[in-house]
Amino acid sequence: QVQLVESGGGLVQPGGSLRLSCATSGFTFSTYTMGWYRQAPGKECELVARITGIAASYADSVKGRFTISRDNAKNTLYLQMNSLKPEDTAVYYCQRTLFALGPCDSWGQGTQVTVSS
């Protein structure tokens, strides 16, 4: 059974940092391109960052502020978020990019990130 469990979200002030984690099981993590997605209220699901075996790419809105990484030994995906802005407020989800179909909130519980003073 495939499982992806996000954690690490919370309330942070603008300019602050958070590190999200996604613990996975039920599939061969190292062989998949993984992505972090987010969905803000009233908005569509957005791909924030993706990582293949070694290469990463980012949405323009987070480039230079967010860093995606993976630990294949731990089957875990990470997202380091720095210089957070109010517009980063959303529920964040991880997913295998191959299976990133439909609305984000159909994949799992995600982790809420709220950036506010």
N, C-alpha and C positions, 0 to 999 in steps of 0.2 A: 504494500500500500504506500503510495507516494504521499509524503508529508513535507510541508514547508512551513516553518514556524518562525514568524518575525518577532523581534523584540528590540528594545532599546529606545523606543520613542518616549516622548514626554513633552513637557512645557519648558521652553527656553526663551530667553530674551533675544531680541535682534542682535546679531553679531556673535552669538554663542555657537556652541558646537554640540553635536550628538553623534554617536556611533551606533548604527543599526546592525543587527545580526540576523541571519536567516539560517536556522538549523534545518538540514534536509535529511531525508531518509527514503528508502524505497526505490531508489534508482541510482545509477552509476554517475554520481555528481560530476566527476572529473571530465566526463565525455560531453557534457552539455554546455552550450553558451547560456549564461545566466543574466538576468536583468533585474534591476530595481525599477519599479513603477510607482506612480502615485496618483491619487484621485482626490481632488479638492471638491467641496460641496458645489453641486451644480455644474461641474466640469467633467470632461471625459478623462478616461484613464490615459496617463502620459508616461512614456518611457523616459526615465531619468538617466540611466546608465546601464551599459551592458558590458560583459566581459567574456571573451573566448578563453582559450587556454592561457594566453599571455597578454592579449591586446584588449584595451578598454576604449570605450567611446562614451560621449556624454551629450546630453541635450545642451543647447547653447545657453539655456537659462541657468545651468549649474556648473558649466565649465569653469575650471579654476577654483571652485569652492568645494566640490564633492569629489571623493575618490572611492572607486569601487575596487574591491579585492576579494580574493577567495583563498580558502585553505582546503585543498583537496583531501588532505589527511584527516581533517575534521568534518568534511562534507558541509562546510559552512561558508556562506557568502556574507560580505560586510559592505557597509556604506558609511564612510567617514564624511560627515557634513560639517563644514566650517562656514563662518561668516553667514550664518543663517538669516534669512529675510522673512518678513511676514508672508510673502507670497509663496514661501516653501511650505506653508501650513497645508497638510493633507494627510490622508492615510497612505502609508507606504507599504508596498507589497513586493515580494520577490517571486520570480517565476522563471522557469525554463522558457527562453524566448520562443522556442518551437511551439509551446503550448499557451502562449499569451493571447488567448482568444476570449472574446466576450468582455464584459465589464470586469474591472479589477476585483470588485467586491464579491465576485462569484468564486474567487480562487481560495480564499481563506479569510482569517480575521484581520490580517495586516497589523500595523502598529501606527498609532496616532502621533503625529508630530505637530505641535502647535508652537508657532513663533509669535510671541506677543510680549509687550512690556506691561 
